[in-house]
Amino acid sequence: MNEAAGHSKFSVNERGFYGNYGGAYIPEMLYPNVKELEDNYLRIIGSESFQKEFRSLLKDYVGRPSPLYYAKRLSEKYETKIYLKREDLNHTGAHKINNTVGQILLAKELGKTRIIAETGAGQHGVATATVCALMGLECVVYMGAIDVVRQEPNVKRMLMLGATVIPAESGSKTLKDATNEAIRDWINNPVDTHYIIGSVVGPHPYPDLVARLQSVISEEILWQMMEKEGRDYPDAIIACVGGGSNAAGAFYHYLDNPKVELIAIEAAGLGVDTGETAATTKIGKPGVIHSSKTLLMQTEDGQIVEPYSISAGLDYPGIGPIHAHLFESGRGVFEAVTDEEAMQAGFEFCRLEGIIPAIETAHALAYLKKRKFGADQVVVINLSGRGDKDLATYIKWFEKQ
């Protein structure tokens, strides 16, 4: 599976590191869970039976392949060729379902009967609740108390699908704290429970596992680009990054192709220097969060700085170790977009293309105003999710203008 990046200098090594980042800094009580996963994940996801069921569900349940759509009016406005990888058209409305379908099959193969997950914007929670309903497994989703309020439609969807949603009341009451609670649960329920992490974060092997499952995105872009442009690569791929799973999936098969610029967009919030931001690569330093060494927003004495973004899916104080490595090595271009820039880009995109993007995705779209691409260049933007979940935030913003 996904051999294109199997031996890339940007893929994980045998110790679970991407360059200087990664690893598994775990409490002793979690060691058996993580070791079981590490020992088995490559064998299971590489097996013929897994691949057959995974591909079948992606096709008939998720609705893949997702289209690579030429955005004519957006292209005219920005005077370059822009294609949208339409992950928003997947079942449940985002790329998250690619990962949860794969991980639920893995959990079943490992004999797990109970699933836990963390969620910020709620899309990963919905995708996890969806596959648990599909497979008849118990589902518990941890979600920051603030996110429970600002992403109420997704909370209702999870409840309808039979999940138990537990608000995290500690810390900033957002994604970081939901992840802390999920890890505590896993420590207390090591035998029957599988933790479906939603991004390329956490202890090894999760960043590699999630990237491999999401790599179906770039796998499709290869042949879709050949159909559309007569070559299998664009000049640039743009994707938003919180933890970074949609970006990891869109970049995966192009990691070793120097012709493709990999552009990751973080949330600047109110501004990189305001203290109200989630732009990890701009102000972060190496540290350990959620059992992985990566770039992390922290104080001088190593305390985590609370992130901020108008987008519930981007307010994470760290970044996946693969992205920390892409940033440090210079392979990836990392830029930051403010709330205001993202919201304006979201509204503009609605009216140019008739698509309401998730606010996370709007951050990627906003980069078009910051960078002039050539008229003959081909740019792919990973449209990671649809904006239904963000309508209340969009409306509130619109009314203030």
C-alpha positions as CSV (number, residue, x, y, z in Angstrom):
1,M,0.0,0.0,0.0
2,N,1.3,3.5,-0.9
3,E,4.7,2.3,-1.9
4,A,5.4,5.7,-3.5
5,A,6.5,7.1,-0.2
6,G,7.3,3.9,1.6
7,H,11.1,4.5,1.6
8,S,11.0,8.3,1.3
9,K,13.5,10.3,3.3
10,F,10.4,12.1,4.6
11,S,8.7,8.9,5.8
12,V,9.0,7.6,9.3
13,N,12.1,5.6,10.3
14,E,12.2,2.3,12.3
15,R,12.3,4.2,15.6
16,G,9.2,6.2,14.8
17,F,10.9,9.4,13.9
18,Y,10.7,11.9,11.0
19,G,14.1,13.5,11.2
20,N,14.2,15.0,14.7
21,Y,10.5,14.6,15.4
22,G,8.1,11.8,16.4
23,G,8.7,8.8,18.7
24,A,6.5,7.5,21.4
25,Y,6.9,9.2,24.8
26,I,4.3,7.2,26.6
27,P,3.5,6.3,30.2
28,E,4.3,2.7,31.1
29,M,0.6,1.8,31.4
30,L,0.1,2.7,27.7
31,Y,3.0,0.7,26.4
32,P,1.1,-2.6,25.7
33,N,-1.5,-0.7,23.7
34,V,0.9,1.2,21.6
35,K,3.3,-1.8,21.1
36,E,0.3,-4.0,20.0
37,L,-0.5,-1.4,17.3
38,E,3.1,-0.9,16.3
39,D,3.7,-4.6,15.9
40,N,0.6,-5.2,13.8
41,Y,-0.5,-2.1,11.8
42,L,1.7,-2.5,8.7
43,R,0.9,-6.2,8.4
44,I,-2.8,-5.6,8.8
45,I,-3.2,-2.6,6.5
46,G,-1.0,-4.2,3.9
47,S,-3.0,-7.5,3.8
48,E,-5.1,-8.3,0.8
49,S,-8.3,-8.8,3.0
50,F,-7.9,-5.3,4.6
51,Q,-7.2,-3.6,1.3
52,K,-10.2,-5.3,-0.3
53,E,-12.6,-4.2,2.4
54,F,-11.0,-0.7,2.8
55,R,-11.2,0.0,-0.9
56,S,-14.7,-1.3,-1.1
57,L,-15.9,0.9,1.7
58,L,-14.1,4.0,0.3
59,K,-15.8,3.4,-3.0
60,D,-19.4,2.4,-2.0
61,Y,-19.8,4.0,1.5
62,V,-17.5,7.1,1.5
63,G,-18.1,7.9,-2.2
64,R,-14.5,7.9,-3.5
65,P,-12.8,8.9,-5.6
66,S,-13.5,12.5,-4.7
67,P,-13.5,14.7,-7.8
68,L,-10.6,16.9,-8.8
69,Y,-12.6,19.9,-9.9
70,Y,-11.3,22.8,-12.1
71,A,-12.4,26.0,-10.4
72,K,-13.0,28.2,-13.4
73,R,-14.0,31.4,-11.8
74,L,-11.4,31.2,-9.0
75,S,-8.8,30.5,-11.6
76,E,-9.8,33.5,-13.7
77,K,-9.7,35.8,-10.6
78,Y,-6.2,34.6,-9.5
79,E,-4.9,34.1,-13.1
80,T,-3.6,30.6,-12.6
81,K,-5.0,27.1,-13.0
82,I,-6.7,26.0,-9.8
83,Y,-8.1,22.6,-9.1
84,L,-10.0,21.6,-5.9
85,K,-9.6,18.2,-4.4
86,R,-13.2,17.7,-3.2
87,E,-12.8,16.0,0.1
88,D,-15.9,18.0,1.2
89,L,-18.0,15.6,-1.0
90,N,-17.1,12.5,1.1
91,H,-19.7,10.9,3.3
92,T,-19.8,13.0,6.6
93,G,-18.4,16.0,4.7
94,A,-14.6,15.9,5.2
95,H,-11.4,13.9,4.7
96,K,-11.7,12.5,8.2
97,I,-13.8,9.5,7.1
98,N,-10.8,8.0,5.1
99,N,-8.9,7.5,8.3
100,T,-11.8,6.3,10.5
101,V,-12.8,3.6,8.0
102,G,-9.3,2.3,7.9
103,Q,-8.8,2.4,11.7
104,I,-12.2,0.7,12.5
105,L,-11.1,-2.2,10.3
106,L,-7.8,-2.3,12.1
107,A,-9.5,-2.2,15.5
108,K,-11.8,-5.1,14.5
109,E,-8.8,-7.2,13.4
110,L,-7.2,-6.5,16.8
111,G,-10.3,-7.7,18.5
112,K,-11.3,-4.3,20.1
113,T,-15.0,-3.8,20.9
114,R,-14.9,-0.2,22.2
115,I,-13.7,2.9,20.3
116,I,-12.6,6.3,21.8
117,A,-11.7,9.5,19.9
118,E,-11.0,13.1,20.4
119,T,-12.4,15.9,18.2
120,G,-12.1,19.6,17.7
121,A,-14.2,20.8,14.8
122,G,-16.3,17.7,15.3
123,Q,-15.7,16.2,11.9
124,H,-13.4,13.5,13.2
125,G,-16.0,12.8,16.0
126,V,-18.7,12.4,13.4
127,A,-16.6,10.2,11.2
128,T,-15.7,8.0,14.2
129,A,-19.3,7.8,15.3
130,T,-20.3,6.9,11.8
131,V,-18.0,4.0,11.4
132,C,-18.8,2.7,14.9
133,A,-22.5,2.7,13.9
134,L,-21.6,0.9,10.7
135,M,-19.6,-1.8,12.6
136,G,-21.8,-1.9,15.7
137,L,-19.1,-0.9,18.2
138,E,-19.4,1.3,21.3
139,C,-18.2,4.9,20.7
140,V,-17.0,7.6,23.2
141,V,-15.9,11.0,21.8
142,Y,-14.1,13.6,23.9
143,M,-14.6,17.2,22.8
144,G,-13.5,20.5,24.4
145,A,-16.4,22.1,26.2
146,I,-15.9,25.3,24.1
147,D,-16.0,23.3,20.9
148,V,-19.2,21.5,22.0
149,V,-20.9,24.9,22.0
150,R,-19.4,26.3,18.7
151,Q,-19.8,23.0,16.8
152,E,-23.3,22.1,18.1
153,P,-24.6,20.6,14.8
154,N,-21.7,18.0,14.8
155,V,-22.4,17.2,18.5
156,K,-26.0,16.4,17.5
157,R,-24.9,14.3,14.6
158,M,-22.6,12.2,16.9
159,L,-25.5,11.7,19.4
160,M,-27.8,10.6,16.6
161,L,-25.2,8.1,15.5
162,G,-25.2,6.6,18.9
163,A,-22.0,8.0,20.3
164,T,-21.4,9.3,23.9
165,V,-20.0,12.8,23.8
166,I,-18.0,13.8,26.8
167,P,-17.0,17.6,27.1
168,A,-13.5,18.3,28.3
169,E,-13.7,21.0,31.0
170,S,-10.0,21.3,31.7
171,G,-7.4,23.8,30.4
172,S,-8.6,25.8,27.3
173,K,-11.5,23.4,26.9
174,T,-10.5,22.7,23.2
175,L,-8.8,20.0,21.2
176,K,-5.7,19.7,23.3
177,D,-7.8,19.0,26.4
178,A,-10.1,16.6,24.6
179,T,-7.0,14.6,23.5
180,N,-5.7,14.6,27.2
181,E,-9.0,13.1,28.3
182,A,-9.0,10.4,25.6
183,I,-5.5,9.3,26.5
184,R,-6.6,9.0,30.2
185,D,-9.5,6.8,29.1
186,W,-7.2,4.6,27.1
187,I,-4.9,4.1,30.1
188,N,-7.9,3.0,32.1
189,N,-9.3,0.7,29.4
190,P,-6.3,-0.9,27.8
191,V,-7.7,-4.3,26.8
192,D,-10.9,-3.7,24.9
193,T,-10.4,-0.2,23.6
194,H,-8.9,1.3,20.4
195,Y,-8.1,5.0,20.3
196,I,-8.8,6.4,16.8
197,I,-6.6,9.4,16.7
198,G,-7.9,11.8,14.1
199,S,-4.7,13.5,12.9
200,V,-1.0,12.8,12.2
201,V,-0.2,13.4,15.9
202,G,0.3,11.2,19.0
203,P,2.8,8.4,19.6
204,H,4.3,6.3,16.8
205,P,2.8,4.6,14.9
206,Y,-0.2,6.9,14.8
207,P,1.3,9.7,12.6
208,D,2.4,7.1,10.0
209,L,-0.8,5.1,10.2
210,V,-3.1,8.1,9.7
211,A,-0.8,9.5,6.9
212,R,-1.0,6.1,5.1
213,L,-4.8,5.9,5.4
214,Q,-5.2,9.5,4.2
215,S,-2.7,9.0,1.3
216,V,-5.6,7.9,-0.8
217,I,-6.0,11.6,-1.5
218,S,-2.7,12.1,-3.3
219,E,-3.0,8.6,-4.8
220,E,-6.1,9.8,-6.6
221,I,-4.5,13.2,-7.5
222,L,-1.8,11.3,-9.4
223,W,-4.2,9.8,-12.0
224,Q,-6.7,12.7,-11.9
225,M,-3.9,15.1,-12.8
226,M,-2.9,12.8,-15.7
227,E,-6.5,12.9,-16.9
228,K,-6.8,16.7,-16.6
229,E,-3.4,17.9,-17.5
230,G,-1.5,15.1,-19.2
231,R,1.0,14.9,-16.3
232,D,0.6,13.3,-12.9
233,Y,1.7,16.2,-10.7
234,P,0.7,19.9,-10.1
235,D,3.1,22.7,-9.5
236,A,1.8,23.3,-6.0
237,I,-0.5,21.6,-3.4
238,I,-2.0,23.9,-0.8
239,A,-3.6,22.4,2.4
240,C,-4.5,23.8,5.8
241,V,-2.7,22.3,8.9
242,G,-3.8,22.0,12.5
243,G,-2.4,18.5,13.4
244,G,-2.2,18.1,9.6
245,S,-3.9,14.9,8.4
246,N,-5.5,16.4,5.3
247,A,-2.2,18.0,4.3
248,A,-0.2,14.7,5.0
249,G,-2.7,12.8,2.7
250,A,-2.5,15.4,-0.1
251,F,1.3,15.6,0.1
252,Y,2.1,11.9,0.6
253,H,2.8,10.7,-3.0
254,Y,4.6,13.9,-3.8
255,L,7.1,14.0,-0.9
256,D,10.0,13.1,-3.1
257,N,9.0,15.0,-6.2
258,P,10.9,18.3,-6.1
259,K,8.7,19.7,-8.9
260,V,5.8,19.9,-6.5
261,E,5.7,22.7,-3.9
262,L,4.0,21.6,-0.7
263,I,2.3,24.5,1.0
264,A,0.9,24.2,4.5
265,I,-1.3,26.9,5.9
266,E,-1.6,27.4,9.7
267,A,-4.1,29.5,11.6
268,A,-2.6,32.9,12.6
269,G,-5.7,33.7,14.6
270,L,-5.7,37.4,15.5
271,G,-2.1,37.6,14.3
272,V,1.1,35.6,14.8
273,D,2.5,38.1,17.4
274,T,-0.8,38.8,19.3
275,G,-0.7,35.8,21.6
276,E,-4.0,34.7,20.1
277,T,-2.7,32.3,17.4
278,A,-2.2,28.7,16.4
279,A,0.8,29.3,14.0
280,T,3.0,26.6,15.5
281,T,5.9,26.8,13.0
282,K,6.1,30.6,13.5
283,I,6.5,30.7,17.3
284,G,6.9,27.0,18.3
285,K,9.9,25.2,19.7
286,P,10.7,21.5,19.9
287,G,8.9,19.8,22.7
288,V,6.7,16.8,23.6
289,I,2.9,16.9,23.3
290,H,0.5,13.9,23.4
291,S,3.4,11.4,23.4
292,S,5.3,12.8,20.4
293,K,8.2,15.1,20.0
294,T,7.3,17.9,17.6
295,L,7.2,21.7,17.3
296,L,5.0,23.1,20.0
297,M,3.8,26.5,21.2
298,Q,5.2,26.8,24.7
299,T,6.5,29.2,27.3
300,E,10.2,29.5,28.3
301,D,9.7,26.9,31.0
302,G,8.0,24.5,28.7
303,Q,4.3,25.1,29.6
304,I,2.0,24.8,26.7
305,V,0.7,28.1,25.3
306,E,-3.1,27.9,24.7
307,P,-3.7,28.2,20.9
308,Y,-6.4,30.3,19.4
309,S,-8.2,30.2,16.0
310,I,-11.7,31.0,14.8
311,S,-11.5,27.5,13.3
312,A,-12.2,24.7,15.8
313,G,-10.1,22.3,13.7
314,L,-6.9,24.4,13.7
315,D,-6.5,25.5,17.3
316,Y,-3.9,22.9,18.2
317,P,-0.7,24.1,20.0
318,G,1.5,21.6,18.1
319,I,1.8,20.1,14.6
320,G,2.2,16.6,13.4
321,P,5.9,15.4,13.5
322,I,5.9,14.8,9.7
323,H,5.1,18.5,9.2
324,A,7.7,19.6,11.8
325,H,10.2,17.6,9.7
326,L,8.9,19.1,6.4
327,F,9.2,22.6,7.9
328,E,12.7,22.1,9.4
329,S,14.0,20.4,6.2
330,G,12.6,23.1,4.0
331,R,10.6,20.6,1.9
332,G,7.4,22.2,3.0
333,V,6.4,25.9,2.8
334,F,4.5,26.9,6.0
335,E,2.5,30.1,6.1
336,A,-0.1,31.5,8.4
337,V,-3.5,33.1,7.7
338,T,-5.5,35.2,10.1
339,D,-9.2,34.8,11.1
340,E,-10.1,37.8,9.0
341,E,-8.2,36.6,5.9
342,A,-9.8,33.2,6.2
343,M,-13.3,34.4,6.6
344,Q,-13.1,36.8,3.7
345,A,-11.6,34.0,1.5
346,G,-14.5,31.7,2.6
347,F,-17.1,34.2,1.6
348,E,-15.4,35.0,-1.7
349,F,-15.2,31.3,-2.5
350,C,-18.9,30.8,-1.8
351,R,-19.8,33.4,-4.4
352,L,-17.2,32.5,-7.0
353,E,-17.7,28.7,-6.9
354,G,-21.0,28.0,-5.2
355,I,-19.3,25.9,-2.5
356,I,-19.4,26.8,1.2
357,P,-16.0,25.6,2.6
358,A,-15.1,24.6,6.1
359,I,-13.4,27.5,7.9
360,E,-10.3,25.3,8.1
361,T,-10.3,25.0,4.3
362,A,-10.9,28.8,4.0
363,H,-7.4,29.3,5.5
364,A,-5.9,27.4,2.5
365,L,-8.0,29.4,0.1
366,A,-6.8,32.7,1.6
367,Y,-3.2,31.9,0.6
368,L,-4.2,32.8,-3.0
369,K,-4.2,36.5,-2.0
370,K,-0.7,36.2,-0.5
371,R,1.0,34.5,-3.4
372,K,1.0,35.2,-7.1
373,F,1.2,32.0,-9.2
374,G,2.0,31.9,-12.9
375,A,-0.7,31.8,-15.5
376,D,0.6,28.4,-16.7
377,Q,1.0,26.9,-13.3
378,V,-1.3,24.3,-11.9
379,V,-2.3,24.6,-8.2
380,V,-4.3,21.9,-6.3
381,I,-6.1,23.1,-3.1
382,N,-7.2,20.3,-0.8
383,L,-10.8,21.2,0.0
384,S,-10.7,19.3,3.2
385,G,-14.3,19.8,4.4
386,R,-17.6,21.5,3.8
387,G,-18.9,24.5,5.8
388,D,-22.2,23.3,7.1
389,K,-20.7,22.9,10.6
390,D,-19.5,26.5,10.5
391,L,-22.6,28.3,9.3
392,A,-23.3,29.9,12.7
393,T,-19.7,31.3,12.8
394,Y,-20.0,32.5,9.2
395,I,-23.3,34.2,9.9
396,K,-22.1,35.9,13.1
397,W,-19.1,37.1,11.2
398,F,-21.1,38.3,8.3
399,E,-23.5,40.2,10.5
400,K,-20.6,42.1,12.2
401,Q,-19.3,43.3,8.8
